Amino acid sequence: MEKATKAENPVISKIEEKDASSTIAVAGHPLHAMSVHFPIALAFVTLAVDLLFWWSADPFWLRVGLWSSGGVFFFGLAAGLVGTIELLAVPGIRERVASWAHAIAAITLIAFAGLNWGLRVTGAADVLPHGILVSLLTCFMTGMAGWHGGKLIFDHGVGLMVSAKD
């Protein structure tokens, strides 16, 4: 029996032909990919700190949570700015639907991070239960944005700079 050949979608073929390599890089290393690690790590640190405050009631953890949530927000803004420039400047990235899914998840993540920091810095809400809830939402959105970002790299090759030797 003959295998049916899969007809190639012309729209997908056109998009895959476009260059999706990073334009904002330092020594060949994409700046967005390098800068997202700080807000990702700090989002989970903030959740851990909230849990430690819940467990111990030590006000030290409130101060740590204020600083870590501020780090998530401001490092997230920086990474988001670089990612937005890449999205808008590189047609091969801009034309992929997965890029927009990642961007929307990342913007939502930055909004939750800003809310988390804003609640803490103004004292508008207590860490228990509001802060820990926003920290959970922030971590969930970190996972969503990370999932879509990983798909862009591993499935679509976005941001990869492969040398001719490879």
N, C-alpha and C positions, 0 to 999 in steps of 0.2 A: 504494500500500500504506500502511496506517495503521501508525504507530509504536506499539509497545506502551508503554503508560504504566507507569512503574515504581511499584509499590505502595509507599507510604511505611510504614516500620516504626514502629509506635506507641510502642515503647519508646524508640527513638532520638529521635523527635519530642518526647517528654516531657523527655528529658535536655537536648536543645538549647534548650528553652524556659527552662531555669533560668539564672539570672544566674551568669556565670563571671568577673566582673570582680574585680580585686584588692581586698582589704580592708585590706591593709597597704601603704600608699603614702605617699610624701612629695611633696606638691604635684602629685598625680595620677600620679606615676611609681611603678610597683610596686617595692617594696623587694627582693623576691626576684630579679627580673630584673636589677636594678642590682647586686646583690651577688655573683652567680655569676661575673662576669668575672674577679675576682681569683683564686679557686682554679683556674679553667680555665687562665688564663695561667701561673700558678705551677706547675701540673702539667707543662706542656710545658717550662717553664724548668728544672725539676728533671731531667727527662730529658736536656735539652741539657747541663746541668751535669755529669751523670753521664757523658755521652759525652765531654765535655771532660776530665774526670778520667781516663777510660780512655785518651784520646789523649795527655795530657800528664803524668800521674802527679803533678801539682802538688797538694799538700795544701790549697791555697787553695780548690780546687773542692769539697773535702769540707765545708769550713765553709759555703760558699755553698749546697751541697746540703742541709745540715742546716737552714739558715734557710728556704730555699725550700720544702722538704718540710713544715716546720712551718707555713709560711704556707698551703699547700694544705690541711692538716688543720684549722687553726683558722678560717680564712676559710670553708672548706667546712662546718664545724660551724655557723657563723653563718648562712650561706646556707641550709643544711639546716633549721635551726630555723625560719627565716621561711617556707620552703617547706612545712614540716610544719604550721605554724599555718594557712597558706592552705588546704592540702589538707583539714584537719579542720574549718575554720570555714566554708568556702564550699561549699554543697551542689552547685552547678553544676560545681565542680572535682572534688569528692569522688566524684561519680557517674560520671565518665568513666574508662573502663578505662585509657586512655593516661596518666592522672594517676598511677595506681598503678604502671604500668610505669616511668614517670619516677622515681617515689619509690624503687622497689626498686633501680634502676640507680644513683641518687644515694647511697643508703645504702651500697651495695656500694662505690662510689667513695670515700666517706668512710672506710670500713673499710680499704681499700687505702692511702689517704693516711695514716691513723693508723699502719698497719703500717710504711709507708715511713719516717715520721718516727720512730716508736718504735725501729726497727732502727738508725737513725742516732744518736739521742740516747743510747741505752744502749750502743752499740758491740756489739750482739749479733751482727751480721753485717757482712761486708765489703761495700763498695759494688759491687765486682766479685766475683762475678756477681749476688749477691742483690739489692743495691740497684737496679741497672739493670733487673733483671727486674721488680721491684715497680714501678719507675717506668714501665716499658712497660705493665704491667697497669693502672696508674692512668690512663695516657693513653688506653688502650683504653676503660676504663669512663667516662672523661670524654667520649669520643666517643659512647658509648651513651646516657649521661644527657643529653647535649646534643641528640642526635638526637630523643629522646622529648620533651624540653623544647621543642624547635623545633616539633615536630608539635602540641604543645598550643597554642602561640601561633599558628602559621600555619594549621593545619587546624581547630582548635576555637575559636580566639579567646579562649583562657584568659588572664586577666590584662590584657586590653586595656580601656582606658577611652576609648571613642570619644565625642566631644562631639556634641551635637545638630547642629552646623554641618556635620559630616562626613556 
